[in-house]
Amino acid sequence: MRVLLDNNVNRRFARLISGHDVIHARELGWTELENGDLIATAQREGFNVVITCDKQIQYQQNLAGRKISIIVLNSLFIKLADIKLLAPQVNQVLGKLVPASFIVINPESN
């Protein structure tokens, strides 16, 4: 599966995703692309999913008619130390991803 990390996701998060081809938007020169343009471009380039820390994207974008999915990392902060705790859940979701879906990954409660 091809996974795109949004510009707001620490690029080192890619190392925590196993068994997938993970590329950061900056590596592709897509730093200026935002939300709708990023999603459309990613789908056109063969990505299956975009991982983002943008909590509002699910209210701003409609995936109707698209094949690409969006995973939102719902962390209080977006530093690697905070979002890396969500990586196991992301890996689990990627294993059973349904096209054109929004998935919000929340921190696990203790």
C-alpha positions, 0 to 999 in steps of 0.5 A: 500500500502507498501511504502519504504523510501530510506536511504536518506529520513528522517525517520520522513517523514513516519509520514506524509504519511497517510493510507499506511504501511510506513517502512524505509530501515534502519528499515529492515537493508537495509542500504547497499543496493543501487538503483538497489539492493534496488529496487529489494529487495523491490519489492521481499518483497512486497513493491509497491513504494520506496520514495527517494531523489536521483534525479539521480535514474530515469536516472540510473534505468529502471523499465521495467519488474518491478511492483514497482514504484519510487517517487523522492522528488525533493527538494533542500535540504533533511532535514525534514523541506524541504521535508515535504512540499512535503508530501501532493503531495506524499499522492495525488500521492499514491492514484492513483499510477500506477505500474512501474512508476517514479514520481518526486514530485516538490515543488509547486510554489507560 
